[in-house]
């Protein structure tokens, strides 16, 4: 449906149609959000906001149309364009109509001022109006040029502004209606509504009347409707409000110097994001961008101290252990970069001063000796927005493992190695001593025993933890997980609720909530009704949690 049809429909309903002046797409969006019927693309406002110049025919048709097109794209309510004198003579008006129809504008308003026009309320400015026949010619040309049947031409007379009296105003309004105008705007700068009320009483009713109560600003929409007006335009209140608000905020910052001093005067950033469509953009990124193209934040938990790795970690945390020329952390960062993940945060603790890898954002857990890895991860809570990866600081994995995880559509996804199940079934030695075991909704079958024939369908995690009985376990959580924006918000909510509930007592397998592991929190998500999905793999990773595993990593990794 063309916006012109939307405006026509508004005119056919009962009650007065309310339009508010906007000067850009953002202000137009706010007008729509506030619940008004239509937008007045204000020449006064656009001149001021676009170029900070007077409303005096200085802004060109092209410049005005660029702003109006942005408004059309931003809102779904009809827009009435303030076209001054039509940007020239009758032939220019025809081009004005064509351009505005193509831009999706519902109506144009052209006034009978001489070119170049002057704002109706500028004091001391000489007023001249074009002859009635000339303006009637513009109206006829406009109607002849239109191709959208419902497109409207509003004829505006400045007779009252020029001081030519009510009879001249009515005479011109009648002539413009007879020439084909779809509505008539009789402008007034009287400080009271009395003048226009009298004019409206004398009006023939041939076409709807439009009113702009800028100077006589004490009148209500109901009073205007009862007087016979069909459209009311609040032409410049929005830009004037914006100027005052910006001045006030700037004065406070100038005096106080702290940006937070104006927090009570400004909206939160999230409100701006919502208004301009950031949530929709994020949803589109998730749906349509290739894997890794959207922004993902990786959070590495590397705060802990493992006594069993001494003396290897006397002077450094285990994430800095060297394996064939590269540290564990360098290998993790390289894998993340290979998947175009550049936003990386790391939680440090033991020997934190030794970790100085560039281009990471660091968070410190100075309580690493008394806390679990869940506490460490939440030290980086400011990073937990949008799509997030969590990984332990002691794992090395093939890039293919990460690529498979990134393809998961689930809100919470865990990488689960089914090789553990295979090794246990075969009675093979060298199983990890304290793995995070996982029980799946669908137990592994024979096809799971090849890393090349792993199922792609979702398989929910039912249980997770180190104390899970081996005969119930189907795989090992390797310490790599992904959350969608919805998933990470659910994770944070569940964490806050669990902290209140379990702060002074045990939490799943942890003796205290403070010492809880990430897998404890995952089990809490499952127990509270959230779906946690598995991404199955067959080997392709190593963990370094003991001296023996360090030796194995040296043996397995080629370079």
C-alpha positions in Angstrom: 0.0 0.0 0.0 1.4 3.4 -1.0 1.7 5.9 1.8 -0.7 8.2 0.0 -3.4 5.6 0.4 -2.6 5.4 4.2 -3.2 9.1 4.4 -6.4 9.0 2.5 -7.6 6.3 4.8 -6.8 8.5 7.8 -8.9 11.3 6.3 -11.9 9.0 5.9 -11.9 7.9 9.6 -13.6 10.0 12.3 -11.5 12.4 14.3 -8.7 14.8 13.5 -5.4 13.5 11.9 -2.3 14.4 13.9 1.0 15.1 12.1 4.2 16.2 13.8 7.2 17.9 12.3 10.4 15.9 11.9 13.8 16.9 10.5 15.5 13.5 10.0 14.8 9.8 10.1 15.5 9.6 13.9 13.0 12.3 14.8 10.5 10.7 12.3 10.9 7.3 14.1 10.2 9.0 17.4 7.1 10.6 16.1 5.8 7.2 15.0 6.8 5.7 18.3 4.8 8.3 20.1 1.7 7.2 18.3 1.0 10.2 16.0 -0.8 9.6 12.7 1.6 11.2 10.2 4.8 13.1 9.8 5.3 16.7 8.5 8.7 16.8 6.7 9.3 20.3 8.0 11.2 22.7 5.7 12.0 24.8 8.8 13.3 21.8 10.7 15.3 20.3 7.8 16.9 23.7 7.0 18.0 24.1 10.7 19.1 20.5 11.2 20.7 19.8 7.8 22.6 23.0 7.3 21.9 25.3 10.2 20.5 27.9 7.8 17.2 29.9 7.7 14.0 28.5 6.2 14.3 30.7 3.1 14.4 28.4 0.0 18.1 27.7 0.5 17.7 23.9 0.8 17.2 22.4 -2.7 14.7 19.9 -3.8 17.4 17.2 -4.0 18.6 17.9 -0.5 15.1 17.9 1.0 14.2 14.7 -0.8 17.3 12.9 0.5 16.1 13.6 4.1 12.5 12.6 3.2 13.6 9.3 1.6 15.4 8.5 4.9 12.2 9.2 6.8 10.2 6.9 4.5 12.6 4.1 5.0 12.6 4.6 8.8 8.8 4.7 9.4 5.5 3.2 8.3 3.2 6.2 8.7 2.5 8.6 5.9 4.7 11.7 5.4 3.5 15.1 4.2 6.3 17.1 2.6 6.7 20.8 3.2 7.6 21.9 -0.4 7.5 25.6 0.1 6.6 27.2 -3.2 7.1 24.0 -5.2 10.7 24.7 -6.1 9.8 26.9 -9.0 7.0 27.5 -11.4 4.2 25.1 -12.5 6.6 23.0 -14.5 9.0 22.6 -11.6 6.0 21.6 -9.4 5.3 18.7 -11.8 8.8 17.4 -11.3 8.4 17.9 -7.6 5.3 15.7 -7.6 7.0 12.9 -9.6 10.0 12.8 -7.4 7.9 12.7 -4.2 5.7 10.0 -5.5 8.7 7.9 -6.3 10.2 8.6 -2.8 7.0 7.2 -1.1 5.7 10.5 0.1 2.0 10.7 0.8 1.4 14.4 0.1 3.1 17.6 -0.7 2.2 21.1 0.6 2.8 24.1 -1.7 2.3 27.7 -0.5 1.5 30.9 -2.4 4.5 32.9 -1.2 6.8 34.3 -3.9 10.1 32.6 -4.4 12.4 32.7 -2.5 10.0 32.1 0.4 10.6 33.3 3.9 9.4 31.4 7.1 6.0 32.6 8.0 7.1 33.8 11.4 10.2 35.8 10.6 9.6 39.3 11.9 10.4 42.3 9.7 10.4 40.3 6.4 8.6 41.8 3.5 5.6 39.6 2.5 4.5 39.1 -1.1 2.1 36.5 -2.5 1.9 35.2 -6.0 -1.3 36.0 -7.9 -4.2 33.5 -7.4 -4.1 32.3 -11.0 -0.4 31.5 -10.8 -0.8 29.3 -7.7 -3.9 27.7 -9.2 -1.7 26.8 -12.2 0.8 25.1 -9.9 -2.0 23.1 -8.3 -3.4 22.0 -11.7 0.0 21.1 -12.9 0.7 19.0 -9.7 -2.6 17.1 -10.1 -1.9 16.5 -13.8 1.6 15.1 -13.0 0.5 12.6 -10.3 0.4 9.0 -11.2 -0.5 7.6 -7.7 -4.3 8.0 -7.5 -4.3 8.8 -3.8 -1.4 11.2 -3.8 -2.4 14.5 -2.2 -1.7 18.1 -3.0 -2.2 20.5 -0.1 -2.5 24.1 -1.1 -1.3 26.6 1.6 -2.2 30.3 1.6 -0.2 32.9 3.5 -2.9 35.6 3.1 -3.4 35.9 6.9 0.4 35.9 7.5 0.8 38.7 5.0 -2.0 40.7 6.7 -4.3 40.6 3.7 -7.3 39.6 5.8 -9.8 36.8 6.2 -11.8 37.5 3.0 -8.6 37.2 0.9 -7.6 34.1 2.7 -11.0 32.5 2.0 -11.0 33.7 -1.6 -7.7 32.0 -2.2 -8.6 28.8 -0.3 -11.8 28.5 -2.5 -9.8 29.1 -5.7 -7.2 26.5 -4.7 -9.8 23.9 -3.9 -11.5 24.5 -7.2 -8.2 24.1 -9.0 -7.9 20.6 -7.6 -6.2 20.8 -4.2 -7.0 17.8 -2.0 -6.9 19.9 1.2 -6.2 23.6 2.1 -3.9 25.0 4.8 -4.8 28.5 5.9 -1.8 29.7 7.9 -2.1 32.2 10.7 0.3 33.9 13.2 -2.4 35.3 15.4 -1.7 34.7 19.1 -5.2 33.3 19.6 -7.3 30.8 17.8 -10.1 33.3 17.2 -9.0 34.4 13.8 -8.8 30.9 12.3 -11.9 29.7 14.1 -13.8 32.5 12.3 -12.3 31.6 9.0 -13.1 28.0 9.4 -16.7 28.8 10.2 -17.0 30.6 6.9 -15.3 27.8 4.9 -17.4 26.1 2.3 -16.2 22.6 3.3 -15.2 21.8 -0.3 -12.0 20.0 0.9 -10.5 19.3 4.3 -8.9 22.1 6.3 -5.3 21.8 7.7 -4.1 23.9 10.6 -0.6 24.6 12.1 -1.1 26.0 15.7 2.4 27.2 16.2 1.7 30.7 17.7 -1.8 30.1 19.1 -0.4 27.1 21.0 -3.0 26.9 23.7 -5.6 25.2 21.5 -6.3 21.5 21.8 -6.8 18.9 19.0 -10.4 18.5 20.1 -11.1 22.2 19.8 -9.5 22.3 16.4 -11.6 19.3 15.3 -14.8 20.9 16.6 -13.9 24.1 14.7 -13.8 22.1 11.4 -10.2 21.2 10.9 -9.3 17.7 9.7 -5.4 17.7 9.9 -3.4 19.4 12.7 0.4 19.8 12.2 2.7 20.3 15.2 5.3 21.7 12.9 8.5 22.5 14.9 8.1 21.5 18.5 10.4 18.4 18.1 13.4 20.3 16.9 12.9 23.1 19.4 12.7 20.5 22.2 15.9 18.9 20.9 17.8 22.2 20.9 16.9 22.8 24.5 17.8 19.3 25.6 21.1 19.4 23.9 22.0 22.9 25.3 21.1 21.7 28.8 23.2 18.6 28.5 26.2 20.4 27.1 26.1 23.0 29.8 26.1 20.3 32.5 29.1 18.5 30.9 31.0 21.7 30.4 30.5 22.6 34.1 31.0 19.2 35.6 33.3 17.5 33.0 32.0 14.0 33.9 29.9 12.5 31.1 27.9 10.7 33.7 26.7 14.0 35.1 24.0 14.0 32.4 22.8 10.4 32.9 19.5 11.6 34.3 18.9 13.7 31.1 19.8 11.2 28.5 18.5 7.8 27.3 20.5 4.6 27.8 22.5 3.4 24.8 20.3 0.3 24.6 17.3 2.6 23.8 19.2 4.1 20.9 20.2 0.6 19.7 16.6 -0.5 19.9 15.3 2.7 18.1 17.7 2.4 15.2 17.2 -1.4 14.7 20.3 -3.0 16.2 18.4 -6.1 17.4 17.1 -6.7 13.9 20.5 -6.3 12.5 21.9 -8.8 14.9 19.1 -11.3 14.0 19.9 -10.8 10.3 23.6 -11.4 10.9 22.8 -14.7 12.7 20.5 -15.8 9.8 22.4 -14.8 6.8 26.1 -14.1 7.3 28.5 -16.9 6.8 30.1 -18.6 9.8 32.5 -16.3 11.6 31.4 -13.2 9.7 29.3 -11.9 12.6 31.0 -10.6 15.7 31.6 -13.3 18.4 33.2 -12.7 21.7 35.5 -15.4 23.1 36.1 -15.6 26.8 39.0 -17.7 28.0 39.1 -18.8 31.7 42.8 -19.1 32.6 42.9 -18.0 36.2 43.5 -21.3 38.0 46.6 -22.9 39.6 47.2 -26.6 39.3 49.8 -27.8 41.8 50.3 -31.1 39.9 52.0 -29.1 37.1 54.8 -27.8 39.3 57.6 -27.1 38.6 56.4 -26.4 35.0 54.3 -23.5 36.1 56.5 -22.0 38.8 56.9 -18.7 36.9 53.9 -18.7 34.7 50.2 -19.9 34.4 49.6 -23.1 32.5 48.1 -21.3 29.5 51.7 -20.1 28.8 53.2 -23.5 28.7 55.2 -24.0 25.5 54.4 -26.8 23.2 56.7 -27.0 20.2 57.4 -23.3 20.0 53.9 -21.9 20.8 52.1 -21.5 24.1 48.7 -23.0 24.7 47.2 -19.4 24.7 48.9 -18.5 21.4 47.5 -21.7 19.8 44.0 -20.8 21.1 44.1 -17.3 19.8 45.4 -18.5 16.4 42.4 -20.9 16.1 40.0 -18.2 17.1 41.5 -15.8 14.5 41.3 -18.5 11.8 37.5 -18.4 12.4 37.5 -14.6 12.2 36.9 -14.2 16.0 38.9 -11.1 17.0 37.0 -10.1 20.2 38.8 -12.1 22.8 38.7 -11.6 26.6 40.9 -13.5 29.1 40.4 -14.0 32.8 43.8 -14.1 34.6 44.6 -15.1 38.1 47.8 -17.1 39.0 50.9 -15.3 37.8 48.7 -12.9 35.9 51.5 -10.4 35.2 53.1 -13.0 32.9 50.2 -12.9 30.4 50.9 -9.9 28.1 49.6 -11.2 24.7 48.5 -8.1 22.8 45.0 -7.3 21.5 43.2 -9.2 24.3 40.9 -7.7 26.9 42.0 -8.8 30.4 40.0 -9.4 33.5 41.5 -10.5 36.8 40.3 -13.0 39.3 42.6 -12.3 42.3 40.6 -14.8 44.3 41.6 -17.7 42.1 42.7 -19.9 45.0 39.3 -19.9 46.6 37.0 -19.8 43.6 36.0 -22.1 40.8 36.1 -21.5 37.0 32.4 -20.3 37.1 33.5 -17.4 39.3 36.4 -16.7 36.9 34.2 -16.7 33.8 31.8 -14.2 35.5 34.7 -11.8 36.1 34.3 -11.1 32.4 30.5 -10.6 32.6 30.8 -7.2 30.7 31.8 -9.2 27.7 28.8 -11.5 27.8 26.7 -9.8 25.1 25.6 -11.2 21.8 27.1 -14.4 20.6 29.7 -15.8 23.0 32.3 -18.6 23.2 33.6 -19.9 26.5 36.7 -22.0 26.6 39.1 -23.3 29.2 42.6 -22.0 29.2 44.2 -25.4 29.1 42.8 -26.9 25.9 44.3 -27.1 22.4 41.9 -28.0 19.5 41.8 -28.3 15.8 40.2 -25.4 13.9 37.7 -27.9 12.5 36.3 -28.5 16.0 35.6 -24.7 16.4 34.2 -24.4 12.9 31.7 -27.2 13.7 30.7 -25.5 16.9 30.1 -22.2 15.1 27.6 -23.9 12.8 25.4 -24.9 15.7 22.0 -23.1 15.6 21.3 -23.9 19.3 21.2 -21.3 22.0 23.6 -23.3 24.2 26.0 -25.7 22.6 28.7 -27.8 24.1 31.5 -29.7 22.3 31.3 -33.3 23.4 34.0 -35.8 22.5 32.5 -39.2 21.9 36.0 -40.8 21.8 35.7 -41.1 25.6 32.7 -43.4 25.2 34.5 -45.4 22.5 37.6 -45.9 24.6 35.6 -47.0 27.6 33.6 -49.4 25.5 36.8 -50.9 24.2 38.4 -50.9 27.7 41.3 -48.8 26.5 43.7 -47.2 29.0 44.7 -43.6 29.5 41.2 -42.3 30.1 41.2 -38.8 31.8 41.1 -39.1 35.6 38.4 -36.4 36.3 36.7 -35.6 33.0 33.5 -33.5 32.7 31.2 -36.3 31.6 28.1 -35.9 29.6 24.9 -37.9 29.4 23.0 -37.4 26.1 19.4 -37.8 25.2 20.3 -40.1 22.4 23.1 -42.5 23.3 25.9 -43.1 20.8 25.4 -45.8 18.3 27.8 -47.7 16.1 27.9 -44.8 13.6 29.3 -42.6 16.3 32.5 -44.6 16.3 33.9 -42.8 13.3 34.8 -39.2 13.4 33.7 -38.9 9.8 30.2 -40.2 10.3 29.0 -38.1 13.2 25.3 -37.1 13.3 24.3 -33.5 12.6 20.9 -33.6 14.3 20.5 -31.9 17.7 21.2 -34.2 20.7 20.4 -32.7 24.1 22.6 -32.9 27.1 20.7 -34.4 30.1 23.5 -34.6 32.7 27.0 -33.1 33.0 29.6 -33.4 35.7 32.7 -35.1 37.0 30.6 -37.3 39.4 28.4 -38.7 36.7 28.5 -42.5 36.8 30.6 -43.9 34.0 27.9 -46.3 32.9 25.5 -43.4 32.3 28.1 -41.2 30.4 28.3 -40.9 26.6 31.1 -38.5 26.1 33.4 -35.8 27.6 32.8 -32.0 27.5 36.1 -30.6 26.3 35.7 -27.1 27.8 34.5 -25.3 24.7 30.9 -23.9 24.6 28.9 -21.4 22.6 25.9 -19.2 23.5 23.6 -17.3 21.2 22.5 -13.8 22.4 19.4 -15.4 23.8 21.4 -18.2 25.4 23.9 -15.9 27.1 21.1 -13.8 28.6 19.5 -17.0 29.9 22.9 -18.1 31.3 23.3 -14.7 33.2 19.8 -14.8 34.5 20.2 -18.4 35.8 23.5 -17.5 37.4 22.0 -14.5 39.3 19.1 -16.6 40.5 21.4 -19.5 41.5 23.8 -17.2 43.4 20.9 -15.9 45.5 19.6 -19.4 46.1 22.8 -21.3 46.7 25.2 -18.6 48.0 25.5 -20.2 51.5 25.4 -23.8 50.5 26.5 -26.4 48.0 25.8 -26.2 44.3 25.5 -29.4 42.4 28.9 -31.0 42.6 30.6 -28.0 44.3 30.8 -27.8 48.1 30.1 -24.0 47.9 28.7 -21.8 45.2 32.0 -19.9 45.2 33.9 -23.0 44.1 31.3 -24.0 41.5 32.5 -25.1 38.1 31.2 -24.1 34.7 29.7 -27.6 34.4 27.7 -27.0 37.6 26.1 -24.0 36.0 25.4 -25.9 32.8 23.6 -28.6 34.9 21.6 -25.8 36.6 20.5 -24.5 33.2 19.4 -28.0 32.3 17.6 -28.5 35.6 15.7 -25.2 35.2 14.3 -26.2 31.8 16.8 -24.7 29.3 17.9 -26.8 26.3 21.7 -27.5 26.2 22.7 -29.1 23.0 25.8 -31.2 22.1 28.1 -30.8 19.2 29.7 -34.2 18.8 33.3 -34.7 17.8 35.7 -37.6 17.7 39.1 -36.5 19.2 40.8 -33.5 17.6 41.8 -31.8 20.9 44.0 -32.2 23.9 43.8 -31.0 27.5 46.9 -30.0 29.6 45.9 -30.6 33.2 48.8 -32.8 34.4 52.4 -33.5 33.6 51.4 -36.6 31.7 48.9 -34.7 29.6 51.6 -32.1 28.9 53.9 -34.9 27.6 51.0 -36.3 25.5 50.4 -32.9 24.0 54.1 -32.7 22.9 53.7 -36.1 21.3 50.4 -35.5 19.5 50.9 -31.9 18.2 53.1 -31.9 15.1 54.1 -28.2 15.0 
